[in-house]
């Protein structure tokens, strides 16, 4: 893995981060806060990873999914207590505090969306390259 900056992914990451902040501070309960926020967070992490490294779509997707699953599985343990962060609003916001299988599903759907969009963009780019080549 090599560090390599991609402006498009970093702009996407910045935009998603602002949306995540709005969700976290404005919406206190419900589907948007819990499920859609989890769906977006893996897309955000993916955009950060692709914006800062030369990892490909598959590698980035796997890394992000492993991070998301790992943090969710940590919620089965009292890990915030181990680090004396059980009362920290920020730690609970970032790491969560309760395990939900639905979160794993949201993470998976987020990564599947990323793969579908990346695949579509790649096909579109290939078509455009072929058209330019024929001219």
Secondary structure, DSSP 8 states (H G I E B T S, - for coil): --B---HHHHHHHHHHHHHHHHHHHH--SSHIIIIIHHHHHHHHHHHHHHHHB---HHHHHHHHHHHHHHHHHHTTTTHHHHTT-TT-HHHHHHH-SS--HHHHHHHHHHHHHHHHHHHHHHHHHHHHHHHHHH-
